[in-house]
Amino acid sequence: MEKAVEEYLREQVRKTGGLALKLVCPGWTGVPDRLILLPGGRVYFAETKDRGKTPKRRQKYVHERLRELGFTVFVPDSKEAVDLMVGEIT
């Protein structure tokens, strides 16, 4: 299910003219699954989850650090949550 949410997120962001890049940072665990880049230089992060699941402890720590730096981190757990996220950022 998480993979389906992640793929749906990628498709929906693409429809807005943006990119949802897979984020991999060797040596730094807990980073969100996707780096979302939208027209106008807007940057967001998304950690996709199965419905009802929450981020793990390390992921929560990294999300908080990103938020402290002024970034927005979304944690969509369904296609509906992705739709809400995309509606908020577009």
N, C-alpha and C positions, 0 to 999 in steps of 0.2 A: 504493500500500500504506500509506504513512504516514497518508493521510486516513482509510483504513479503521480503522487503529489508533486514531486520534484520535476518530473517531465512536464506536467501541466503548467507549473510555474514558469518553466523555461519558455514554453509556447506562448503563454499569455504575455510575458514580458516582451518577447519578440514582436508580438502584434502591436505593441506600443512604440516600436522603433528602437527598443533597447536591447541590451544583452544581459543574459543571466549566466555568467561564467562559473564553471565548477571551480571551487576554491580549494586548493591543496597547498599547505604550508609545511614542508618537511621540517621537523624539529619543533613545531609549534602545534600542539594538539588542541582540539576543542573549537577550531575555527568553524564558522557557519558553512553550510553546504554550498551556497551560491553568493556570488558577488554580483549585485544588480547595478548596471550602469544605464542611466536614462539620458535622453537628450537634455542639453543644458547643463551637463556636468553633475547631475544628481547621482549620488551613490548610496546604496542600501545593502544590507546583508539579509539573507534568509536561511534559516535552519529548518528544513522540512522534517516533519515527524509523522508517525502513524497517528490516526485519530485518537485523541485523548492522552497521548504520550507527552512528556515534558523533557526538556534538555537535561542531560547529565550534569553532575557537579562541575566538571571542568568546562563544559560548554557554557554553563551559567556564568562562570567566572570570566570567560573570554567575552561573552555577550556584554557583561557589565563593563568590562574595560573598553570595549568599542563604544558603548553608550557614553561613558565618561569622556571619550574623545569627541563626542558630538554626533556619532553615527546612529542611525536607526537600525535596529535588528528585529526582524519579524520571525515568528515561529509558526508558520501555517501547518495545520495538521489535516487539512482536507482541501478539496477543490474549492469549496465555498469560502474557506479562509483565504485561499490564494486570490479569489475574486475580490474579497474585501480589501486585501493588501494592495492589489493593483488599483482598485478604485481610490484608495487613499493616496497613492504616490503618483497618479496620473492626473 
